[in-house]
Amino acid sequence: MGRQAVTAGAVRAARPGAGLRATARIVAAVDGRGGTALPVLDGAGPFALRRLRPYGPGARVALVGAMSAPLGGDRLALTAEAGDGTALTFTTTAATLALPGRTGEPATYDTRIRVGDGAVLRWLPEPLISARGSDLRATTRVELAPTARLVLREEQILGRAGEEPGRLRSRLTVLRAGRVLFDQELAYGPGVPGWDGGAVLGGLRAVGQLLVVDPAFEARPAASRVLGEGAALMPLAGPAAVVGAVARDGLELRGALDRGWREFARECRDGGIWEQE
């Protein structure tokens, strides 16, 4: 598909050589039969959204990369809403690869998520890879109702095999009942002082986190612990906890986050929610 393609108004070409503009939207709602329906599943350009076979009453959606993106100058936006009482799992079929573009401008990738009361969202994309020469600013903002539950995994790989990374700035903000629960901004790559030093990555090239919000933590807060070299589980100020990890590569990073996943599964004692994909 060419980068000038237009589908349902979701992608529009700007002046010749300029970046791509694309949006996508996911809405989950109760279906009246104890399950979750997807009344809105709309995307174009690099956003090809596909329904997957559900494992239970919840809905599953996969993002299929239909074209190379984000490139420099691209403006991408993804919104998702899990309505009250729904269960939604979001995945991607492959890693997201940030590449340089022709404009010299940074790319942006904005994700906005709302999770209603009694709803469960499992947001489990594959890693974001920052290729040499790329410049990406990624933001994710999640708004949770008081009784919502969230499992969110974020993985960043700095450079493909044998190459230095591009410039990557990412921010993850999670609010619960209108109050900030987690707000973290990370920056790596050329022009970012000290990002590869001993106080930050120390030469490692993979970084990620697994964030969990569950009312079960109100009665049984998570305890801080080390999960292995470069990984730790830490409680947050609220019914939430996060596993943070740094590693040599994506495989090692996923292993560290999976260990955290198993720790959460034991503590929250809800196998249906915590079975891994």
Disulfide bonds with the S-S distance in Angstrom:
none
